Amino acid sequence: MTFNPEELDNSVIYKLLTGTIIPRPIGWISTIDGNGVNKLVPFSYFNMVSSDPPCVMFSTRRDNNSNKDTLNNVLQNGEFVVNLVTMDLVEQMNATSATVDSIVDEFELAGLTPIDSVSVKPKRVKESLVHFECEKIHHYFIKDAKGNETACVIIGEIKTIHIDDSILSENNRINLDKYKPVARLAGPNYATLGEIFSIKRA
């Protein structure tokens, strides 16, 4: 079947994209607002975009022509931390996906431990095995056919990388058996690493 996005309801497009572009890594983004309130929200529109310099991106929806707290914080101070999600943190990650008031600290909501970063002000999730401290280097808004800004893409340069010694092998390789990352599928579904195979690059 062939689809023309211009003829589809946005909910249908969402289902088609999130159901086919899988698995997606989860960027558990921590930020801080002007009053010092910590925010922590998972984003599955997330990935790496460059290694020289090291950069990552995430995208956030704008519902009812309004920014989410994460976007407001990044636009205000230009900083965020990516905390990566592992199997033992799935319940806490899910708790932080709830829609809550701006004054609510999701670290407290999910029973997580905020720890200081080295290069930026937003806190890191102590329980996470990997953190990327980032400074925003670019952002742009995506508009629909009516000109409404419906999403914003943030690109951040990684200033400091934290990787727990427990998942590091020799030559700085990541031990996937110990790392146990979790990926996003569609709807309420998530995935862990299944069969892994190697193939020689062409």
C-alpha positions as CSV (number, residue, x, y, z in Angstrom):
1,M,0.0,0.0,0.0
2,T,1.2,3.5,-0.8
3,F,0.4,6.5,1.4
4,N,0.4,10.2,0.7
5,P,1.1,12.0,4.0
6,E,-0.9,15.0,2.8
7,E,-4.0,12.8,2.7
8,L,-3.6,11.2,6.1
9,D,-4.5,12.2,9.6
10,N,-1.5,13.0,11.7
11,S,-2.4,10.1,14.1
12,V,-2.1,7.7,11.2
13,I,1.2,9.1,10.1
14,Y,2.5,8.8,13.7
15,K,1.5,5.1,13.9
16,L,3.1,4.3,10.6
17,L,6.4,6.0,11.4
18,T,6.8,4.9,15.0
19,G,5.8,1.3,14.0
20,T,8.4,1.1,11.2
21,I,11.3,3.2,12.3
22,I,12.4,0.8,15.1
23,P,14.0,0.2,17.4
24,R,14.8,3.7,18.5
25,P,17.2,4.7,21.3
26,I,15.8,6.6,24.2
27,G,17.3,9.9,25.1
28,W,16.5,10.5,28.8
29,I,16.9,14.3,28.7
30,S,17.6,16.2,32.0
31,T,17.4,20.0,32.1
32,I,17.1,22.7,34.7
33,D,14.9,25.8,34.7
34,G,15.7,29.3,35.8
35,N,14.4,28.5,39.3
36,G,16.7,25.5,39.7
37,V,13.9,22.9,39.2
38,N,15.2,19.7,37.6
39,K,13.3,18.2,34.7
40,L,13.8,14.7,33.3
41,V,11.9,13.3,30.3
42,P,12.4,10.5,27.9
43,F,12.5,11.2,24.1
44,S,12.5,8.5,21.5
45,Y,13.1,11.0,18.7
46,F,16.8,10.9,19.6
47,N,20.1,9.8,18.0
48,M,23.7,10.6,17.4
49,V,24.5,12.8,14.4
50,S,28.2,13.4,14.4
51,S,31.4,12.1,16.1
52,D,33.7,15.0,15.1
53,P,32.6,17.0,17.0
54,P,30.5,14.5,18.9
55,C,26.9,15.6,18.6
56,V,23.4,14.2,19.4
57,M,19.9,15.3,18.5
58,F,16.5,15.0,19.9
59,S,13.2,16.4,18.8
60,T,10.2,17.4,20.9
61,R,6.6,18.0,19.9
62,R,4.8,21.3,20.4
63,D,1.2,20.6,21.4
64,N,-1.4,23.4,21.2
65,N,1.3,25.8,20.0
66,S,3.1,25.4,23.3
67,N,6.7,24.3,24.3
68,K,7.4,21.5,26.6
69,D,9.4,22.3,29.7
70,T,12.5,20.5,28.3
71,L,12.5,22.7,25.2
72,N,12.0,25.9,27.2
73,N,14.9,25.0,29.5
74,V,17.3,24.2,26.6
75,L,16.3,27.4,24.7
76,Q,16.8,29.4,27.9
77,N,20.2,28.1,29.0
78,G,21.5,26.0,26.1
79,E,22.3,22.9,28.1
80,F,21.1,19.4,28.7
81,V,22.2,15.9,29.7
82,V,21.4,12.7,27.9
83,N,21.1,9.8,30.3
84,L,20.7,6.4,28.6
85,V,18.1,3.9,29.7
86,T,18.9,0.3,30.7
87,M,16.7,-2.5,31.6
88,D,16.8,-1.9,35.3
89,L,15.6,1.7,34.9
90,V,12.5,1.1,32.6
91,E,10.0,1.7,35.4
92,Q,11.6,5.0,36.5
93,M,11.9,6.1,32.9
94,N,8.2,5.4,32.3
95,A,7.3,7.4,35.4
96,T,9.1,10.4,34.1
97,S,7.1,10.3,30.8
98,A,4.0,11.5,32.7
99,T,2.6,14.9,32.0
100,V,3.2,16.9,35.2
101,D,3.4,20.6,36.2
102,S,6.5,22.6,35.5
103,I,7.3,22.8,39.2
104,V,7.5,19.0,39.6
105,D,11.0,17.5,39.8
106,E,10.9,14.2,37.9
107,F,14.0,13.0,39.7
108,E,11.9,13.1,42.9
109,L,8.9,11.7,41.1
110,A,10.7,8.6,40.0
111,G,12.9,8.2,43.0
112,L,16.1,8.9,41.1
113,T,19.3,10.5,42.4
114,P,20.5,13.8,40.8
115,I,24.2,14.3,40.7
116,D,26.3,17.2,39.5
117,S,27.6,17.4,36.0
118,V,31.1,18.5,35.0
119,S,30.5,20.8,32.1
120,V,26.8,21.9,32.4
121,K,24.3,22.8,35.0
122,P,21.6,20.2,34.5
123,K,21.9,17.2,36.8
124,R,22.8,13.6,35.7
125,V,20.9,10.5,36.7
126,K,23.2,8.7,39.1
127,E,21.5,5.3,38.4
128,S,22.2,5.6,34.6
129,L,25.3,3.9,33.2
130,V,25.9,6.5,30.5
131,H,25.6,10.3,30.5
132,F,26.4,12.8,27.7
133,E,26.7,16.4,28.9
134,C,25.6,18.6,26.0
135,E,25.6,22.3,24.9
136,K,23.1,23.3,22.3
137,I,24.7,24.3,19.1
138,H,21.6,24.5,16.9
139,H,17.9,24.2,16.9
140,Y,15.1,24.7,14.4
141,F,11.4,24.5,14.4
142,I,9.4,22.3,12.0
143,K,6.2,23.7,10.6
144,D,3.0,22.1,9.3
145,A,1.2,23.1,6.2
146,K,-0.5,25.9,8.0
147,G,2.7,27.4,9.3
148,N,2.3,26.2,12.8
149,E,5.5,25.2,14.6
150,T,4.7,21.6,15.6
151,A,8.1,20.3,16.7
152,C,11.6,21.5,17.5
153,V,14.9,19.7,16.7
154,I,17.7,20.3,19.1
155,I,21.3,19.5,18.3
156,G,23.8,19.4,21.1
157,E,27.6,19.0,21.2
158,I,28.8,16.5,23.8
159,K,31.2,18.3,26.2
160,T,31.7,15.5,28.7
161,I,31.1,11.7,28.4
162,H,30.5,9.5,31.5
163,I,30.5,5.7,31.0
164,D,30.3,3.4,34.0
165,D,33.4,1.2,34.3
166,S,31.2,-1.9,34.7
167,I,30.2,-1.8,31.0
168,L,33.6,-0.9,29.6
169,S,35.8,-3.6,28.0
170,E,39.4,-3.4,26.7
171,N,40.0,-0.9,23.9
172,N,37.0,1.1,25.2
173,R,34.5,-1.2,23.8
174,I,31.0,-1.4,25.4
175,N,30.1,-4.8,26.9
176,L,26.5,-5.2,25.7
177,D,25.8,-8.1,28.0
178,K,26.4,-5.8,30.9
179,Y,25.0,-2.6,29.4
180,K,21.5,-4.0,28.6
181,P,20.1,-1.0,26.8
182,V,16.4,-0.5,26.1
183,A,14.9,0.8,22.9
184,R,11.5,2.2,22.0
185,L,9.1,0.5,19.7
186,A,5.5,1.6,19.0
187,G,2.6,2.1,21.4
188,P,3.5,0.6,24.9
189,N,6.2,-1.6,23.5
190,Y,9.9,-1.6,24.2
191,A,12.8,-3.9,23.2
192,T,16.0,-5.2,24.6
193,L,18.9,-6.5,22.5
194,G,18.0,-9.8,20.9
195,E,20.2,-11.8,18.5
196,I,23.4,-10.0,17.5
197,F,25.3,-10.8,14.3
198,S,28.2,-9.3,12.4
199,I,28.6,-8.5,8.7
200,K,31.6,-7.1,6.9
201,R,31.1,-3.6,5.6
202,A,31.1,-3.3,1.8
